[in-house]
Amino acid sequence: MKFLISAMLVVTAIIHLMPLSGLLGGERLTALYGLSFEEPNISILMRHRAVLFGILGGVFLVAAFRPSLQAMAFIAGLISVVSFLCLAWSSGNYNAQLGRVFTIDLVALVCLVIGSAAYIYTEYRQTL
């Protein structure tokens, strides 16, 4: 069960580390999201977003091997992924690249739900 928890966190980490390449600038951000980031303020905000995703991905990676951080990582991941999915779903008006991000976040959600369930099951069994 510990392997399953760690594996789900590692997959989620990889998914959240992918946007870190957006730090390289507008061209990379355009490839990721299919939008123009010529306006410097939007570019700064999106590059900062890449940093935040990098931090979150790093937390998932560390938590994969530190059980004391796993509950917090699952909570943060679920909040992040579910909030994006809800925002995108409620809008419904997004391009193909964001559609790809939506699909990838569905994969992350499945990993987080499986990992969380395994974590809760493991914690529950330890209390018996």
A tleap script that builds the chain and sets N, CA, C and O, in Angstrom:
source leaprc.protein.ff14SB
mol = sequence {
  NMET LYS PHE LEU ILE SER ALA MET LEU VAL
  VAL THR ALA ILE ILE HIE LEU MET PRO LEU
  SER GLY LEU LEU GLY GLY GLU ARG LEU THR
  ALA LEU TYR GLY LEU SER PHE GLU GLU PRO
  ASN ILE SER ILE LEU MET ARG HIE ARG ALA
  VAL LEU PHE GLY ILE LEU GLY GLY VAL PHE
  LEU VAL ALA ALA PHE ARG PRO SER LEU GLN
  ALA MET ALA PHE ILE ALA GLY LEU ILE SER
  VAL VAL SER PHE LEU CYS LEU ALA TRP SER
  SER GLY ASN TYR ASN ALA GLN LEU GLY ARG
  VAL PHE THR ILE ASP LEU VAL ALA LEU VAL
  CYS LEU VAL ILE GLY SER ALA ALA TYR ILE
  TYR THR GLU TYR ARG GLN THR CLEU
}
set mol.1.N position { 0.833 -1.189 0.000 }
set mol.1.CA position { 0.000 0.000 0.000 }
set mol.1.C position { 0.881 1.258 0.000 }
set mol.1.O position { 0.549 2.256 -0.640 }
set mol.2.N position { 2.004 1.198 0.723 }
set mol.2.CA position { 2.904 2.354 0.764 }
set mol.2.C position { 3.443 2.673 -0.629 }
set mol.2.O position { 3.606 3.837 -0.992 }
set mol.3.N position { 3.717 1.615 -1.407 }
set mol.3.CA position { 4.207 1.827 -2.770 }
set mol.3.C position { 3.154 2.538 -3.615 }
set mol.3.O position { 3.476 3.449 -4.378 }
set mol.4.N position { 1.898 2.121 -3.479 }
set mol.4.CA position { 0.811 2.740 -4.242 }
set mol.4.C position { 0.679 4.222 -3.897 }
set mol.4.O position { 0.527 5.059 -4.787 }
set mol.5.N position { 0.739 4.540 -2.613 }
set mol.5.CA position { 0.653 5.939 -2.169 }
set mol.5.C position { 1.789 6.748 -2.790 }
set mol.5.O position { 1.566 7.819 -3.354 }
set mol.6.N position { 3.005 6.225 -2.680 }
set mol.6.CA position { 4.170 6.929 -3.234 }
set mol.6.C position { 4.072 7.069 -4.744 }
set mol.6.O position { 4.380 8.128 -5.290 }
set mol.7.N position { 3.644 6.004 -5.427 }
set mol.7.CA position { 3.537 6.049 -6.885 }
set mol.7.C position { 2.537 7.112 -7.331 }
set mol.7.O position { 2.797 7.845 -8.285 }
set mol.8.N position { 1.410 7.199 -6.656 }
set mol.8.CA position { 0.392 8.193 -7.024 }
set mol.8.C position { 0.908 9.614 -6.797 }
set mol.8.O position { 0.605 10.520 -7.573 }
set mol.9.N position { 1.682 9.803 -5.741 }
set mol.9.CA position { 2.259 11.125 -5.483 }
set mol.9.C position { 3.342 11.469 -6.507 }
set mol.9.O position { 3.464 12.624 -6.914 }
set mol.10.N position { 4.120 10.483 -6.921 }
set mol.10.CA position { 5.163 10.735 -7.930 }
set mol.10.C position { 4.526 11.105 -9.271 }
set mol.10.O position { 4.980 12.041 -9.930 }
set mol.11.N position { 3.488 10.387 -9.679 }
set mol.11.CA position { 2.808 10.723 -10.936 }
set mol.11.C position { 2.228 12.134 -10.853 }
set mol.11.O position { 2.351 12.917 -11.795 }
set mol.12.N position { 1.597 12.452 -9.727 }
set mol.12.CA position { 1.036 13.792 -9.532 }
set mol.12.C position { 2.144 14.840 -9.546 }
set mol.12.O position { 1.953 15.934 -10.077 }
set mol.13.N position { 3.293 14.519 -8.969 }
set mol.13.CA position { 4.435 15.444 -8.978 }
set mol.13.C position { 4.887 15.722 -10.406 }
set mol.13.O position { 5.115 16.874 -10.776 }
set mol.14.N position { 5.015 14.681 -11.199 }
set mol.14.CA position { 5.456 14.852 -12.589 }
set mol.14.C position { 4.482 15.751 -13.346 }
set mol.14.O position { 4.896 16.644 -14.084 }
set mol.15.N position { 3.194 15.509 -13.159 }
set mol.15.CA position { 2.174 16.330 -13.827 }
set mol.15.C position { 2.316 17.791 -13.423 }
set mol.15.O position { 2.207 18.681 -14.266 }
set mol.16.N position { 2.559 18.045 -12.140 }
set mol.16.CA position { 2.648 19.429 -11.664 }
set mol.16.C position { 3.998 20.081 -11.963 }
set mol.16.O position { 4.105 21.307 -11.943 }
set mol.17.N position { 5.015 19.288 -12.237 }
set mol.17.CA position { 6.317 19.856 -12.586 }
set mol.17.C position { 6.407 20.227 -14.066 }
set mol.17.O position { 7.255 21.035 -14.445 }
set mol.18.N position { 5.553 19.654 -14.900 }
set mol.18.CA position { 5.609 19.939 -16.342 }
set mol.18.C position { 5.455 21.428 -16.664 }
set mol.18.O position { 6.193 21.921 -17.518 }
set mol.19.N position { 4.544 22.171 -16.035 }
set mol.19.CA position { 4.422 23.601 -16.361 }
set mol.19.C position { 5.618 24.444 -15.925 }
set mol.19.O position { 5.708 25.617 -16.287 }
set mol.20.N position { 6.534 23.866 -15.156 }
set mol.20.CA position { 7.716 24.601 -14.715 }
set mol.20.C position { 8.523 25.113 -15.905 }
set mol.20.O position { 9.247 26.102 -15.791 }
set mol.21.N position { 8.397 24.443 -17.035 }
set mol.21.CA position { 9.106 24.898 -18.238 }
set mol.21.C position { 8.624 26.276 -18.691 }
set mol.21.O position { 9.305 26.942 -19.470 }
set mol.22.N position { 7.464 26.706 -18.213 }
set mol.22.CA position { 6.949 28.035 -18.528 }
set mol.22.C position { 7.836 29.155 -18.031 }
set mol.22.O position { 7.713 30.293 -18.484 }
set mol.23.N position { 8.731 28.845 -17.103 }
set mol.23.CA position { 9.691 29.842 -16.621 }
set mol.23.C position { 10.591 30.351 -17.740 }
set mol.23.O position { 11.135 31.452 -17.656 }
set mol.24.N position { 10.743 29.553 -18.778 }
set mol.24.CA position { 11.637 29.916 -19.871 }
set mol.24.C position { 11.109 31.066 -20.713 }
set mol.24.O position { 11.844 31.623 -21.528 }
set mol.25.N position { 9.849 31.427 -20.529 }
set mol.25.CA position { 9.329 32.610 -21.215 }
set mol.25.C position { 8.075 32.365 -22.028 }
set mol.25.O position { 7.479 31.288 -22.007 }
set mol.26.N position { 7.701 33.419 -22.748 }
set mol.26.CA position { 6.453 33.444 -23.484 }
set mol.26.C position { 6.310 32.359 -24.532 }
set mol.26.O position { 5.219 31.822 -24.726 }
set mol.27.N position { 7.398 32.030 -25.210 }
set mol.27.CA position { 7.336 31.014 -26.254 }
set mol.27.C position { 6.939 29.658 -25.670 }
set mol.27.O position { 6.108 28.947 -26.236 }
set mol.28.N position { 7.530 29.318 -24.554 }
set mol.28.CA position { 7.211 28.038 -23.898 }
set mol.28.C position { 5.791 28.065 -23.332 }
set mol.28.O position { 5.072 27.068 -23.405 }
set mol.29.N position { 5.391 29.203 -22.771 }
set mol.29.CA position { 4.027 29.333 -22.251 }
set mol.29.C position { 3.009 29.164 -23.375 }
set mol.29.O position { 1.970 28.531 -23.189 }
set mol.30.N position { 3.311 29.733 -24.540 }
set mol.30.CA position { 2.419 29.596 -25.692 }
set mol.30.C position { 2.279 28.133 -26.082 }
set mol.30.O position { 1.180 27.674 -26.394 }
set mol.31.N position { 3.386 27.396 -26.066 }
set mol.31.CA position { 3.339 25.971 -26.394 }
set mol.31.C position { 2.495 25.197 -25.377 }
set mol.31.O position { 1.786 24.258 -25.738 }
set mol.32.N position { 2.576 25.594 -24.121 }
set mol.32.CA position { 1.822 24.901 -23.070 }
set mol.32.C position { 0.327 25.191 -23.133 }
set mol.32.O position { -0.492 24.288 -22.968 }
set mol.33.N position { -0.026 26.449 -23.371 }
set mol.33.CA position { -1.421 26.870 -23.205 }
set mol.33.C position { -2.098 27.361 -24.481 }
set mol.33.O position { -3.302 27.617 -24.472 }
set mol.34.N position { -1.355 27.497 -25.573 }
set mol.34.CA position { -1.949 27.914 -26.828 }
set mol.34.C position { -2.442 29.347 -26.845 }
set mol.34.O position { -3.357 29.682 -27.598 }
set mol.35.N position { -1.851 30.186 -26.031 }
set mol.35.CA position { -2.225 31.594 -25.944 }
set mol.35.C position { -0.986 32.452 -26.139 }
set mol.35.O position { 0.137 31.981 -25.957 }
set mol.36.N position { -1.188 33.702 -26.507 }
set mol.36.CA position { -0.072 34.628 -26.650 }
set mol.36.C position { 0.236 35.268 -25.297 }
set mol.36.O position { -0.660 35.708 -24.577 }
set mol.37.N position { 1.510 35.304 -24.978 }
set mol.37.CA position { 1.938 35.917 -23.717 }
set mol.37.C position { 2.913 37.057 -23.992 }
set mol.37.O position { 3.904 37.229 -23.283 }
set mol.38.N position { 2.615 37.828 -25.027 }
set mol.38.CA position { 3.448 38.967 -25.404 }
set mol.38.C position { 3.366 40.083 -24.373 }
set mol.38.O position { 4.352 40.778 -24.130 }
set mol.39.N position { 2.213 40.257 -23.772 }
set mol.39.CA position { 2.025 41.323 -22.780 }
set mol.39.C position { 2.846 40.962 -21.543 }
set mol.39.O position { 2.613 39.914 -20.942 }
set mol.40.N position { 3.809 41.811 -21.148 }
set mol.40.CA position { 4.743 41.468 -20.078 }
set mol.40.C position { 4.080 41.121 -18.742 }
set mol.40.O position { 4.559 40.234 -18.035 }
set mol.41.N position { 3.003 41.795 -18.390 }
set mol.41.CA position { 2.363 41.531 -17.102 }
set mol.41.C position { 1.754 40.134 -17.046 }
set mol.41.O position { 1.857 39.444 -16.032 }
set mol.42.N position { 1.124 39.723 -18.134 }
set mol.42.CA position { 0.551 38.375 -18.202 }
set mol.42.C position { 1.671 37.343 -18.179 }
set mol.42.O position { 1.548 36.300 -17.536 }
set mol.43.N position { 2.754 37.632 -18.878 }
set mol.43.CA position { 3.898 36.724 -18.893 }
set mol.43.C position { 4.475 36.550 -17.488 }
set mol.43.O position { 4.796 35.434 -17.081 }
set mol.44.N position { 4.605 37.638 -16.759 }
set mol.44.CA position { 5.119 37.568 -15.382 }
set mol.44.C position { 4.197 36.713 -14.520 }
set mol.44.O position { 4.661 35.848 -13.776 }
set mol.45.N position { 2.895 36.955 -14.620 }
set mol.45.CA position { 1.937 36.186 -13.817 }
set mol.45.C position { 1.983 34.694 -14.153 }
set mol.45.O position { 1.939 33.851 -13.257 }
set mol.46.N position { 2.070 34.376 -15.429 }
set mol.46.CA position { 2.096 32.969 -15.832 }
set mol.46.C position { 3.422 32.300 -15.478 }
set mol.46.O position { 3.449 31.116 -15.143 }
set mol.47.N position { 4.509 33.042 -15.548 }
set mol.47.CA position { 5.794 32.476 -15.136 }
set mol.47.C position { 5.805 32.248 -13.628 }
set mol.47.O position { 6.382 31.274 -13.145 }
set mol.48.N position { 5.166 33.151 -12.889 }
set mol.48.CA position { 5.036 32.959 -11.445 }
set mol.48.C position { 4.167 31.733 -11.158 }
set mol.48.O position { 4.442 30.975 -10.227 }
set mol.49.N position { 3.132 31.547 -11.948 }
set mol.49.CA position { 2.277 30.362 -11.824 }
set mol.49.C position { 3.117 29.096 -12.025 }
set mol.49.O position { 2.920 28.097 -11.334 }
set mol.50.N position { 4.048 29.149 -12.971 }
set mol.50.CA position { 4.932 28.007 -13.210 }
set mol.50.C position { 5.763 27.701 -11.970 }
set mol.50.O position { 5.969 26.538 -11.622 }
set mol.51.N position { 6.239 28.752 -11.305 }
set mol.51.CA position { 7.002 28.563 -10.062 }
set mol.51.C position { 6.129 27.892 -9.006 }
set mol.51.O position { 6.569 26.961 -8.330 }
set mol.52.N position { 4.897 28.362 -8.865 }
set mol.52.CA position { 3.992 27.785 -7.865 }
set mol.52.C position { 3.711 26.312 -8.157 }
set mol.52.O position { 3.656 25.493 -7.239 }
set mol.53.N position { 3.536 25.980 -9.431 }
set mol.53.CA position { 3.348 24.573 -9.778 }
set mol.53.C position { 4.611 23.766 -9.488 }
set mol.53.O position { 4.531 22.610 -9.075 }
set mol.54.N position { 5.768 24.373 -9.704 }
set mol.54.CA position { 7.019 23.701 -9.366 }
set mol.54.C position { 7.125 23.415 -7.881 }
set mol.54.O position { 7.566 22.340 -7.475 }
set mol.55.N position { 6.720 24.383 -7.072 }
set mol.55.CA position { 6.732 24.182 -5.619 }
set mol.55.C position { 5.784 23.054 -5.243 }
set mol.55.O position { 6.143 22.164 -4.472 }
set mol.56.N position { 4.573 23.092 -5.788 }
set mol.56.CA position { 3.590 22.054 -5.484 }
set mol.56.C position { 4.088 20.682 -5.940 }
set mol.56.O position { 3.942 19.693 -5.221 }
set mol.57.N position { 4.672 20.627 -7.128 }
set mol.57.CA position { 5.241 19.370 -7.611 }
set mol.57.C position { 6.354 18.864 -6.709 }
set mol.57.O position { 6.458 17.664 -6.452 }
set mol.58.N position { 7.189 19.785 -6.228 }
set mol.58.CA position { 8.251 19.408 -5.293 }
set mol.58.C position { 7.697 18.863 -3.991 }
set mol.58.O position { 8.235 17.909 -3.430 }
set mol.59.N position { 6.624 19.471 -3.513 }
set mol.59.CA position { 5.973 18.980 -2.286 }
set mol.59.C position { 5.472 17.553 -2.502 }
set mol.59.O position { 5.652 16.695 -1.637 }
set mol.60.N position { 4.845 17.294 -3.652 }
set mol.60.CA position { 4.357 15.939 -3.930 }
set mol.60.C position { 5.506 14.943 -3.974 }
set mol.60.O position { 5.393 13.828 -3.464 }
set mol.61.N position { 6.610 15.351 -4.586 }
set mol.61.CA position { 7.760 14.461 -4.705 }
set mol.61.C position { 8.352 14.137 -3.336 }
set mol.61.O position { 8.656 12.979 -3.047 }
set mol.62.N position { 8.513 15.147 -2.503 }
set mol.62.CA position { 9.041 14.913 -1.151 }
set mol.62.C position { 8.060 14.062 -0.347 }
set mol.62.O position { 8.465 13.133 0.351 }
set mol.63.N position { 6.770 14.382 -0.447 }
set mol.63.CA position { 5.754 13.646 0.316 }
set mol.63.C position { 5.683 12.178 -0.099 }
set mol.63.O position { 5.300 11.326 0.702 }
set mol.64.N position { 6.045 11.882 -1.332 }
set mol.64.CA position { 6.029 10.490 -1.782 }
set mol.64.C position { 6.928 9.618 -0.915 }
set mol.64.O position { 6.702 8.415 -0.787 }
set mol.65.N position { 7.947 10.229 -0.321 }
set mol.65.CA position { 8.907 9.468 0.476 }
set mol.65.C position { 8.931 9.883 1.944 }
set mol.65.O position { 9.745 9.385 2.721 }
set mol.66.N position { 8.042 10.791 2.319 }
set mol.66.CA position { 7.909 11.232 3.712 }
set mol.66.C position { 6.445 11.131 4.117 }
set mol.66.O position { 5.664 12.054 3.882 }
set mol.67.N position { 6.078 10.017 4.722 }
set mol.67.CA position { 4.673 9.802 5.089 }
set mol.67.C position { 4.066 10.923 5.936 }
set mol.67.O position { 2.859 11.155 5.866 }
set mol.68.N position { 4.867 11.611 6.724 }
set mol.68.CA position { 4.325 12.677 7.574 }
set mol.68.C position { 3.785 13.853 6.749 }
set mol.68.O position { 3.013 14.661 7.267 }
set mol.69.N position { 4.176 13.956 5.487 }
set mol.69.CA position { 3.717 15.051 4.623 }
set mol.69.C position { 2.599 14.634 3.666 }
set mol.69.O position { 2.060 15.467 2.938 }
set mol.70.N position { 2.257 13.365 3.667 }
set mol.70.CA position { 1.337 12.866 2.650 }
set mol.70.C position { -0.075 13.414 2.775 }
set mol.70.O position { -0.684 13.761 1.763 }
set mol.71.N position { -0.610 13.500 3.974 }
set mol.71.CA position { -1.977 14.022 4.129 }
set mol.71.C position { -2.054 15.449 3.593 }
set mol.71.O position { -2.972 15.787 2.847 }
set mol.72.N position { -1.094 16.278 3.972 }
set mol.72.CA position { -1.069 17.665 3.509 }
set mol.72.C position { -0.930 17.729 1.991 }
set mol.72.O position { -1.570 18.559 1.346 }
set mol.73.N position { -0.105 16.864 1.420 }
set mol.73.CA position { 0.095 16.856 -0.032 }
set mol.73.C position { -1.192 16.463 -0.755 }
set mol.73.O position { -1.550 17.073 -1.763 }
set mol.74.N position { -1.880 15.457 -0.249 }
set mol.74.CA position { -3.136 15.050 -0.883 }
set mol.74.C position { -4.185 16.151 -0.800 }
set mol.74.O position { -4.908 16.392 -1.767 }
set mol.75.N position { -4.272 16.813 0.332 }
set mol.75.CA position { -5.244 17.907 0.483 }
set mol.75.C position { -4.916 19.045 -0.482 }
set mol.75.O position { -5.796 19.533 -1.191 }
set mol.76.N position { -3.652 19.466 -0.509 }
set mol.76.CA position { -3.242 20.557 -1.410 }
set mol.76.C position { -3.479 20.174 -2.867 }
set mol.76.O position { -3.962 20.985 -3.656 }
set mol.77.N position { -3.141 18.950 -3.216 }
set mol.77.CA position { -3.328 18.491 -4.588 }
set mol.77.C position { -4.784 18.449 -4.999 }
set mol.77.O position { -5.143 18.882 -6.094 }
set mol.78.N position { -5.617 17.929 -4.122 }
set mol.78.CA position { -7.047 17.863 -4.438 }
set mol.78.C position { -7.643 19.255 -4.597 }
set mol.78.O position { -8.444 19.490 -5.502 }
set mol.79.N position { -7.258 20.175 -3.724 }
set mol.79.CA position { -7.762 21.554 -3.844 }
set mol.79.C position { -7.318 22.163 -5.172 }
set mol.79.O position { -8.124 22.765 -5.880 }
set mol.80.N position { -6.049 22.007 -5.507 }
set mol.80.CA position { -5.507 22.584 -6.740 }
set mol.80.C position { -6.185 22.002 -7.977 }
set mol.80.O position { -6.656 22.742 -8.841 }
set mol.81.N position { -6.231 20.687 -8.057 }
set mol.81.CA position { -6.756 20.026 -9.250 }
set mol.81.C position { -8.262 20.238 -9.387 }
set mol.81.O position { -8.748 20.577 -10.466 }
set mol.82.N position { -8.992 20.039 -8.307 }
set mol.82.CA position { -10.450 20.191 -8.378 }
set mol.82.C position { -10.826 21.637 -8.707 }
set mol.82.O position { -11.772 21.873 -9.459 }
set mol.83.N position { -10.096 22.600 -8.152 }
set mol.83.CA position { -10.427 24.000 -8.451 }
set mol.83.C position { -10.229 24.299 -9.937 }
set mol.83.O position { -11.070 24.960 -10.546 }
set mol.84.N position { -9.126 23.821 -10.531 }
set mol.84.CA position { -8.924 24.046 -11.969 }
set mol.84.C position { -10.002 23.350 -12.786 }
set mol.84.O position { -10.571 23.944 -13.702 }
set mol.85.N position { -10.286 22.090 -12.457 }
set mol.85.CA position { -11.293 21.351 -13.216 }
set mol.85.C position { -12.656 22.032 -13.142 }
set mol.85.O position { -13.365 22.108 -14.146 }
set mol.86.N position { -13.026 22.525 -11.973 }
set mol.86.CA position { -14.310 23.225 -11.819 }
set mol.86.C position { -14.332 24.526 -12.616 }
set mol.86.O position { -15.320 24.837 -13.281 }
set mol.87.N position { -13.240 25.282 -12.546 }
set mol.87.CA position { -13.174 26.537 -13.303 }
set mol.87.C position { -13.272 26.281 -14.806 }
set mol.87.O position { -14.022 26.960 -15.508 }
set mol.88.N position { -12.521 25.311 -15.292 }
set mol.88.CA position { -12.531 25.015 -16.728 }
set mol.88.C position { -13.887 24.453 -17.153 }
set mol.88.O position { -14.430 24.848 -18.185 }
set mol.89.N position { -14.425 23.541 -16.367 }
set mol.89.CA position { -15.708 22.930 -16.702 }
set mol.89.C position { -16.830 23.964 -16.710 }
set mol.89.O position { -17.692 23.942 -17.589 }
set mol.90.N position { -16.818 24.867 -15.732 }
set mol.90.CA position { -17.892 25.865 -15.651 }
set mol.90.C position { -17.822 26.858 -16.809 }
set mol.90.O position { -18.842 27.408 -17.224 }
set mol.91.N position { -16.618 27.084 -17.326 }
set mol.91.CA position { -16.466 27.974 -18.473 }
set mol.91.C position { -16.799 27.230 -19.762 }
set mol.91.O position { -17.601 27.687 -20.577 }
set mol.92.N position { -16.168 26.079 -19.922 }
set mol.92.CA position { -16.403 25.265 -21.099 }
set mol.92.C position { -15.870 25.857 -22.388 }
set mol.92.O position { -15.915 25.209 -23.434 }
set mol.93.N position { -15.376 27.058 -22.328 }
set mol.93.CA position { -14.926 27.757 -23.528 }
set mol.93.C position { -13.406 27.877 -23.502 }
set mol.93.O position { -12.867 28.959 -23.268 }
set mol.94.N position { -12.716 26.761 -23.743 }
set mol.94.CA position { -11.254 26.785 -23.721 }
set mol.94.C position { -10.709 26.134 -24.984 }
set mol.94.O position { -11.401 25.386 -25.674 }
set mol.95.N position { -9.442 26.442 -25.266 }
set mol.95.CA position { -8.815 25.948 -26.490 }
set mol.95.C position { -8.324 24.505 -26.323 }
set mol.95.O position { -8.456 23.909 -25.254 }
set mol.96.N position { -7.760 23.962 -27.398 }
set mol.96.CA position { -7.314 22.565 -27.396 }
set mol.96.C position { -6.206 22.315 -26.377 }
set mol.96.O position { -6.184 21.265 -25.734 }
set mol.97.N position { -5.280 23.273 -26.223 }
set mol.97.CA position { -4.193 23.087 -25.263 }
set mol.97.C position { -4.730 23.036 -23.835 }
set mol.97.O position { -4.289 22.209 -23.036 }
set mol.98.N position { -5.677 23.912 -23.508 }
set mol.98.CA position { -6.274 23.856 -22.169 }
set mol.98.C position { -7.126 22.606 -22.014 }
set mol.98.O position { -7.259 22.078 -20.910 }
set mol.99.N position { -7.701 22.129 -23.106 }
set mol.99.CA position { -8.412 20.851 -23.069 }
set mol.99.C position { -7.467 19.720 -22.702 }
set mol.99.O position { -7.832 18.802 -21.967 }
set mol.100.N position { -6.246 19.799 -23.224 }
set mol.100.CA position { -5.221 18.804 -22.876 }
set mol.100.C position { -4.854 18.915 -21.401 }
set mol.100.O position { -4.697 17.900 -20.720 }
set mol.101.N position { -4.715 20.149 -20.902 }
set mol.101.CA position { -4.430 20.363 -19.477 }
set mol.101.C position { -5.573 19.795 -18.634 }
set mol.101.O position { -5.335 19.170 -17.602 }
set mol.102.N position { -6.807 20.013 -19.073 }
set mol.102.CA position { -7.978 19.482 -18.378 }
set mol.102.C position { -7.885 17.958 -18.276 }
set mol.102.O position { -8.103 17.385 -17.208 }
set mol.103.N position { -7.559 17.311 -19.395 }
set mol.103.CA position { -7.444 15.850 -19.413 }
set mol.103.C position { -6.324 15.374 -18.496 }
set mol.103.O position { -6.491 14.403 -17.759 }
set mol.104.N position { -5.196 16.049 -18.542 }
set mol.104.CA position { -4.069 15.681 -17.677 }
set mol.104.C position { -4.451 15.866 -16.212 }
set mol.104.O position { -4.074 15.057 -15.364 }
set mol.105.N position { -5.194 16.919 -15.914 }
set mol.105.CA position { -5.634 17.124 -14.533 }
set mol.105.C position { -6.648 16.071 -14.096 }
set mol.105.O position { -6.729 15.751 -12.910 }
set mol.106.N position { -7.418 15.529 -15.031 }
set mol.106.CA position { -8.293 14.401 -14.686 }
set mol.106.C position { -7.453 13.196 -14.265 }
set mol.106.O position { -7.803 12.485 -13.323 }
set mol.107.N position { -6.347 12.975 -14.968 }
set mol.107.CA position { -5.423 11.895 -14.588 }
set mol.107.C position { -4.863 12.165 -13.194 }
set mol.107.O position { -4.791 11.262 -12.360 }
set mol.108.N position { -4.465 13.417 -12.946 }
set mol.108.CA position { -3.952 13.781 -11.619 }
set mol.108.C position { -5.018 13.549 -10.554 }
set mol.108.O position { -4.710 13.067 -9.464 }
set mol.109.N position { -6.266 13.887 -10.862 }
set mol.109.CA position { -7.353 13.682 -9.902 }
set mol.109.C position { -7.521 12.205 -9.576 }
set mol.109.O position { -7.687 11.844 -8.411 }
set mol.110.N position { -7.481 11.356 -10.582 }
set mol.110.CA position { -7.588 9.913 -10.348 }
set mol.110.C position { -6.442 9.447 -9.454 }
set mol.110.O position { -6.660 8.683 -8.514 }
set mol.111.N position { -5.227 9.901 -9.740 }
set mol.111.CA position { -4.067 9.532 -8.914 }
set mol.111.C position { -4.238 10.009 -7.476 }
set mol.111.O position { -3.943 9.276 -6.532 }
set mol.112.N position { -4.713 11.230 -7.318 }
set mol.112.CA position { -4.901 11.779 -5.971 }
set mol.112.C position { -5.996 11.044 -5.210 }
set mol.112.O position { -5.862 10.815 -4.008 }
set mol.113.N position { -7.067 10.674 -5.883 }
set mol.113.CA position { -8.150 9.935 -5.219 }
set mol.113.C position { -7.674 8.539 -4.827 }
set mol.113.O position { -7.922 8.093 -3.707 }
set mol.114.N position { -6.991 7.848 -5.740 }
set mol.114.CA position { -6.466 6.514 -5.419 }
set mol.114.C position { -5.454 6.605 -4.285 }
set mol.114.O position { -5.513 5.830 -3.330 }
set mol.115.N position { -4.529 7.546 -4.390 }
set mol.115.CA position { -3.512 7.713 -3.348 }
set mol.115.C position { -4.113 8.094 -2.012 }
set mol.115.O position { -3.699 7.576 -0.975 }
set mol.116.N position { -5.081 8.992 -2.023 }
set mol.116.CA position { -5.746 9.407 -0.778 }
set mol.116.C position { -6.487 8.241 -0.145 }
set mol.116.O position { -6.424 8.039 1.068 }
set mol.117.N position { -7.190 7.474 -0.971 }
set mol.117.CA position { -7.924 6.316 -0.452 }
set mol.117.C position { -6.958 5.311 0.169 }
set mol.117.O position { -7.226 4.769 1.241 }
set mol.118.N position { -5.841 5.063 -0.499 }
set mol.118.CA position { -4.839 4.139 0.040 }
set mol.118.C position { -4.247 4.680 1.335 }
set mol.118.O position { -4.019 3.928 2.282 }
set mol.119.N position { -4.000 5.983 1.372 }
set mol.119.CA position { -3.458 6.614 2.580 }
set mol.119.C position { -4.449 6.489 3.738 }
set mol.119.O position { -4.070 6.096 4.842 }
set mol.120.N position { -5.707 6.820 3.489 }
set mol.120.CA position { -6.736 6.744 4.541 }
set mol.120.C position { -6.897 5.305 5.010 }
set mol.120.O position { -7.006 5.055 6.210 }
set mol.121.N position { -6.912 4.359 4.079 }
set mol.121.CA position { -7.026 2.944 4.432 }
set mol.121.C position { -5.857 2.512 5.310 }
set mol.121.O position { -6.050 1.835 6.320 }
set mol.122.N position { -4.646 2.903 4.924 }
set mol.122.CA position { -3.451 2.554 5.698 }
set mol.122.C position { -3.507 3.156 7.096 }
set mol.122.O position { -3.196 2.481 8.077 }
set mol.123.N position { -3.899 4.417 7.190 }
set mol.123.CA position { -4.004 5.074 8.499 }
set mol.123.C position { -5.074 4.412 9.355 }
set mol.123.O position { -4.883 4.221 10.556 }
set mol.124.N position { -6.197 4.062 8.740 }
set mol.124.CA position { -7.290 3.423 9.470 }
set mol.124.C position { -6.855 2.060 9.993 }
set mol.124.O position { -7.150 1.716 11.138 }
set mol.125.N position { -6.161 1.285 9.174 }
set mol.125.CA position { -5.710 -0.053 9.597 }
set mol.125.C position { -4.717 0.029 10.749 }
set mol.125.O position { -4.658 -0.876 11.581 }
set mol.126.N position { -3.946 1.095 10.805 }
set mol.126.CA position { -2.974 1.239 11.889 }
set mol.126.C position { -3.651 1.532 13.219 }
set mol.126.O position { -3.081 1.273 14.278 }
set mol.127.N position { -4.870 2.073 13.169 }
set mol.127.CA position { -5.576 2.392 14.419 }
set mol.127.C position { -6.308 1.188 14.988 }
set mol.127.O position { -6.768 1.225 16.130 }
set mol.128.N position { -6.422 0.117 14.203 }
set mol.128.CA position { -7.132 -1.079 14.689 }
set mol.128.C position { -6.282 -1.900 15.608 }
set mol.128.O position { -6.729 -2.935 16.102 }
savepdb mol mol.pdb
quit
